[in-house]
Amino acid sequence: MLQPDEVAAILRLKKLGWGSKTIARELGISKNTVKSYLKK
């Protein structure tokens, strides 16, 4: 489970137009984890 600041970073980067793969690489987490949190 991700920390609240990591979830906020995912959402912020997505709003900036970043793709799931790029966000995952930047934060050091899996692409599937990013996609999972974006669906919530």
C-alpha positions as CSV (number, residue, x, y, z in Angstrom):
1,M,0.0,0.0,0.0
2,L,1.3,3.4,-0.9
3,Q,1.8,6.3,1.4
4,P,-0.7,9.3,1.0
5,D,2.1,11.5,-0.5
6,E,2.8,8.9,-3.1
7,V,-0.8,8.7,-4.1
8,A,-0.9,12.5,-4.3
9,A,2.2,12.4,-6.5
10,I,0.5,9.9,-8.9
11,L,-2.6,12.1,-9.2
12,R,-0.6,15.3,-9.6
13,L,1.7,13.8,-12.3
14,K,-1.3,12.4,-14.2
15,K,-2.9,15.9,-14.2
16,L,0.3,17.2,-15.8
17,G,-0.2,14.7,-18.6
18,W,2.3,12.1,-17.6
19,G,1.6,8.5,-18.6
20,S,1.3,5.5,-16.2
21,K,4.7,4.1,-17.3
22,T,6.5,7.4,-16.8
23,I,4.9,7.9,-13.4
24,A,5.8,4.4,-12.3
25,R,9.4,4.8,-13.4
26,E,9.7,8.2,-11.7
27,L,8.3,6.9,-8.4
28,G,9.9,3.5,-8.5
29,I,6.7,1.5,-8.4
30,S,5.0,-0.8,-10.9
31,K,2.9,0.4,-13.8
32,N,0.0,-1.8,-12.6
33,T,0.1,-0.1,-9.2
34,V,-0.1,3.3,-10.8
35,K,-3.1,2.2,-12.9
36,S,-4.8,0.7,-9.9
37,Y,-4.6,4.0,-8.0
38,L,-5.8,6.0,-11.0
39,K,-8.9,3.8,-11.2
40,K,-9.9,4.7,-7.5
